[in-house]
Amino acid sequence: MTDLLARYAAFVDDVLLPLEPLVLAHPWTAVASQIDTARQEARHRGLWAPHLPAAFGGLAMPMAEFAEVSAILGRTPIGHYACNVQAPDVGNMELLLAHGSAEQQARFLRPLAAGQIRSCFGMTEPARAGSNPVWLDTTAVRDGEAWVINGRKWFATSAEGASFCVVLAVTTPGAAKPHQRASMFIVPTDTPGYALARNIPVMGHVGAGYASHGELTFTDCRVPASAMIGAEGAGFLLAQERLGPGRVHHCMRWIGVCDRAIDLMCRYALRRETAPGEPLAYKQVVRHWIAESRAETEAARLFVRDTVAKLERVGQRAARDEISMIKYFVPSVMQKVLDRALQVHGGYGLTDATPLANWWAHERAARIYDGPDEVHKDAVAKHTLAQYLPPRG
Ligand SMILES: Cc1cc2nc3c(=O)[nH]c(=O)nc-3n(C[C@H](O)[C@H](O)[C@H](O)COP(=O)(O)OP(=O)(O)OC[C@H]3O[C@@H](n4cnc5c(N)ncnc54)[C@H](O)[C@@H]3O)c2cc1C
């Protein structure tokens, strides 16, 4: 494993970091061929799809090892994409691997695993609080051998250019339990009635291709019964199952962001002088920022590793508090570390000469997607307080 991690690190240093300035300066679609070349190199070096089994061209890494890889790839905004472990595809791959039918795996998972197509995930809706994903307006109504989907989704990351969308729609409005109302469907994006209405601008960027966030409309969008993933009414549970490991992947990626920010902060602090012979690194405040950032990043890394160990030992449900805790703890560390790194760089930090400004803008969403901080904190507090309540009699 140590050797493999060293190979991932060398790939980032030798191939991805030199490509980074180009990617930061252009829309994703304008540098697609250069990024594809990097993807070819990832394959050539045996680094492709670490999360997938060998039968799907991957390295069959257990989650603990994949988490370490994720921290290395997280050091650059293109790391995960280069190795085909980028959200939302990684979550869709894991979902189809665990719950896809043989036909769904052959038609959708296989080309996704090979990097021939991309996908997106449509759960959040403009008219309903995304924080409460059992409350959806989009419906799927059975009509003979088909399901007819109507509704609107937004913030579907990577929707532009995606070949299919995994969609959550209400199939049993009268279900006894709210989390049994929805089912999950695969909707090919060339299905009549499916439309990408627009790319939503996020933090000043319209986004393109993989880096887009789409608003989607479904108008009498008809898919065959075989488009359903898993059982009818299981949509919410499948979405939760998809998001659990997804939160771990994100957290380790954010630790990679912290590692790189500290690296950039140290290099610049040594290079930049405020007067002849007086580098920023001599200033006590900068030294403290470096020291605090290192301590907080290491604490976050150990917390995520510990969560992965628990998740693998006892399963997602029993580890739900730890998953929630890392989901709000790690972004808070990342924000602090990025802010210090930006401050050390002065005005230069706000340019696109480093990935810091890009991360500052786009990783702010970390405190919102896959459950806003407040929702996770509320859940942890609820489960903690429950231990102090008298048993119900
Ligand atoms: C960059 C980005 C990418 C995304 N990608 C996808 C994607 O690919 N697919 C997809 O389906 N969705 C995606 N989303 C949507 C994301 O999952 C939602 O934004 C998120 O679930 C929050 O839902 P909302 O925006 O509707 O906020 P709301 O639910 O309206 O909440 C607004 C705010 O209210 C507060 N709040 C909400 N509930 C509670 C509570 N119970 N207690 C206390 N406070 C509360 C929180 O502070 C929250 O930020 C993405 C979002 C962003 C920003």
The ligand as a MOL file (V3000), in Angstrom:
LIG
                    3D

  0  0  0     0  0            999 V3000
M  V30 BEGIN CTAB
M  V30 COUNTS 53 58 0 0 0
M  V30 BEGIN ATOM
M  V30 1 C -22.1810 23.1270 -5.1480 0
M  V30 2 C -23.3610 22.2740 -4.8540 0
M  V30 3 C -23.4760 21.0350 -5.4550 0
M  V30 4 C -24.6090 20.2440 -5.2310 0
M  V30 5 N -24.7470 19.0460 -5.9010 0
M  V30 6 C -25.9180 18.3780 -5.8060 0
M  V30 7 C -26.1570 17.2290 -6.6260 0
M  V30 8 O -25.2930 16.7960 -7.4090 0
M  V30 9 N -27.3720 16.6170 -6.5440 0
M  V30 10 C -28.3640 17.0620 -5.7010 0
M  V30 11 O -29.4310 16.4650 -5.6660 0
M  V30 12 N -28.1510 18.1420 -4.9080 0
M  V30 13 C -26.9680 18.8070 -4.9540 0
M  V30 14 N -26.7700 19.9310 -4.2000 0
M  V30 15 C -27.8400 20.4020 -3.3400 0
M  V30 16 C -27.5510 20.2310 -1.8710 0
M  V30 17 O -27.5770 18.8700 -1.5140 0
M  V30 18 C -28.5510 21.0910 -1.0860 0
M  V30 19 O -28.2200 22.4500 -1.3410 0
M  V30 20 C -28.5560 20.7910 0.3910 0
M  V30 21 O -29.1070 19.5330 0.6680 0
M  V30 22 C -29.3500 21.8560 1.1750 0
M  V30 23 O -30.6370 21.9940 0.6420 0
M  V30 24 P -31.1780 23.4500 0.2440 0
M  V30 25 O -30.1590 24.1350 -0.5800 0
M  V30 26 O -32.5230 23.2740 -0.3230 0
M  V30 27 O -31.2310 24.2460 1.6050 0
M  V30 28 P -32.4860 24.2580 2.6200 0
M  V30 29 O -32.9120 22.8780 2.9190 0
M  V30 30 O -33.4800 25.2190 2.1260 0
M  V30 31 O -31.7790 24.8450 3.9300 0
M  V30 32 C -31.2800 26.1850 3.9910 0
M  V30 33 C -30.5080 26.3600 5.2790 0
M  V30 34 O -31.3950 26.1700 6.3710 0
M  V30 35 C -30.7270 25.5730 7.4510 0
M  V30 36 N -31.4530 24.3490 7.8450 0
M  V30 37 C -32.0800 23.4790 7.0250 0
M  V30 38 N -32.6190 22.4720 7.7560 0
M  V30 39 C -32.3290 22.7130 9.0470 0
M  V30 40 C -32.5700 22.0220 10.2770 0
M  V30 41 N -33.2540 20.8540 10.3060 0
M  V30 42 N -32.1000 22.5790 11.4300 0
M  V30 43 C -31.4260 23.7520 11.3980 0
M  V30 44 N -31.1470 24.4230 10.2630 0
M  V30 45 C -31.5920 23.9150 9.1170 0
M  V30 46 C -29.3150 25.2610 7.0000 0
M  V30 47 O -28.4490 26.2870 7.4770 0
M  V30 48 C -29.3990 25.3190 5.4990 0
M  V30 49 O -28.1700 25.7030 4.9050 0
M  V30 50 C -25.6200 20.7130 -4.3660 0
M  V30 51 C -25.4800 21.9530 -3.7380 0
M  V30 52 C -24.3800 22.7380 -3.9790 0
M  V30 53 C -24.2870 24.0780 -3.3130 0
M  V30 END ATOM
M  V30 BEGIN BOND
M  V30 1 1 1 2
M  V30 2 1 2 3
M  V30 3 2 2 52
M  V30 4 2 3 4
M  V30 5 1 4 5
M  V30 6 1 4 50
M  V30 7 2 5 6
M  V30 8 1 6 7
M  V30 9 1 6 13
M  V30 10 2 7 8
M  V30 11 1 7 9
M  V30 12 1 9 10
M  V30 13 2 10 11
M  V30 14 1 10 12
M  V30 15 2 12 13
M  V30 16 1 13 14
M  V30 17 1 14 15
M  V30 18 1 14 50
M  V30 19 1 15 16
M  V30 20 1 16 17
M  V30 21 1 16 18
M  V30 22 1 18 19
M  V30 23 1 18 20
M  V30 24 1 20 21
M  V30 25 1 20 22
M  V30 26 1 22 23
M  V30 27 1 23 24
M  V30 28 2 24 25
M  V30 29 1 24 26
M  V30 30 1 24 27
M  V30 31 1 27 28
M  V30 32 2 28 29
M  V30 33 1 28 30
M  V30 34 1 28 31
M  V30 35 1 31 32
M  V30 36 1 32 33
M  V30 37 1 33 34
M  V30 38 1 33 48
M  V30 39 1 34 35
M  V30 40 1 35 36
M  V30 41 1 35 46
M  V30 42 1 36 37
M  V30 43 1 36 45
M  V30 44 2 37 38
M  V30 45 1 38 39
M  V30 46 1 39 40
M  V30 47 2 39 45
M  V30 48 1 40 41
M  V30 49 2 40 42
M  V30 50 1 42 43
M  V30 51 2 43 44
M  V30 52 1 44 45
M  V30 53 1 46 47
M  V30 54 1 46 48
M  V30 55 1 48 49
M  V30 56 2 50 51
M  V30 57 1 51 52
M  V30 58 1 52 53
M  V30 END BOND
M  V30 END CTAB
M  END
